[in-house]
Amino acid sequence: MGIKKVGTKIRQAQIAEAALKTIAKNGLKGFTISTIAKKVGVASGNIYRHFKDKNAVMDAIVSEIERRLKIIVRESCRESDTPNECLERIFFKHIDFLEKHKGIPRVIFSDEMYSADRKIADKLKEIFKGYQEDIRKVLIRGIKDSTFDAGLNVDAAVMTFIGLIQSTALQWVLFGYSFSPKVRGREIWQIYLKGILSRR
């Protein structure tokens, strides 16, 4: 096809990105090796040189989600002076990540995702357990330095934080990506923040 040769890691990243774009448009049912190959601009056989099968591509996508979430948490807290600034940066960087990768919400919210390959589904669950723990640590730090309310229910605050992102992403998908999740996020963030800040 006259496609320029690239390194394995670059090609794998291209394939994973093409898979996400395919999922964003057609859902997991439209996620096939042939549709991915067309997106990348290579023959289907070239996909199999980099991934054993469709599940291997999905595993790469899930690994990329994990990598990016860890970067989001690390960078957000490094760039912030206070726990509430850190939490706010995590929230908006996460929303921005989803907006740039429309296929991710369809992966996370798909029943097919959790029934097709248990190993990948379990991996995704472990990733979000780790993410929840990262949010928990920020909230606890904020309680200790009196940024957040001393009586804050941390478990509920963690679930609400993640729920804000999930509900925004789900509505975004259901309404055909017709609004900016970052704009919607700004509308709800202050409500959440008001609920956890210290009343002292």
Secondary structure, 3 states (H helix, E strand, C coil): CCCCCCCHHHHHHHHHHHHHHHHHHHCHHHCCHHHHHHHHCCCHHHHHHHCCCHHHHHHHHHHHHHHHHHHHHHHHHHCCCCHHHHHHHHHHHHHHHHHHCCHHHHHHCCHHHHHHCHHHHHHHHHHHHHHHHHHHHHHHHHHHCCCECCCCCHHHHHHHHHHHHHHHHHHHHHCCCCCCHHHHHHHHHHHHHHHHECCC
